[in-house]
Amino acid sequence: MRSIAVTLLASILFLIGCRDSGPTKGSDITPQQRTMASQAMGVKFPAGAEALLYEYWSGLDDSLYLKVRMTTSDLETFLTQARFSGVEWENQGQQLRDMEGVPEWTPSGVGQYRFGEIELPSAEWIWVLIDDTYDDEHEVYFAWHQM
């Protein structure tokens, strides 16, 4: 009986530890979180990119969500990185879902967008949704997953 209780407690603690306390938003996003996102996705974000939301889940599968705002000029330069070569951008059928209770992460509400999927080695992939609603700046949603 005691071993069942210990196993149950360990499982509960593991599940609690799999997700941090919720997304980090705006100016609370640390340089370490930005670096982690950059390293996980293999991209370099422009200095002028404003981080709006960061969320990291770890467990059997790891996931990292990042939303940034950048100017059109920064976005065009950003997309010239090797990571984006060969991405087939689509304007319908995007795969990202809203985070319940997190109004800053609502990709379903984006009307005009580009969506691309990047497959990486080691069972990793990145989904990217670029909000093209405005001409001068873009909000970009990134979802990185590792299985």
Beta strands, then each sheet from edge to edge (+ up, - down):
strand 1: 24-25
strand 2: 50-57
strand 3: 62-71
strand 4: 113-120
strand 5: 124-131
strand 6: 137-146
sheet 1: 1+ 2- 3+ 6- 5+ 4-
end
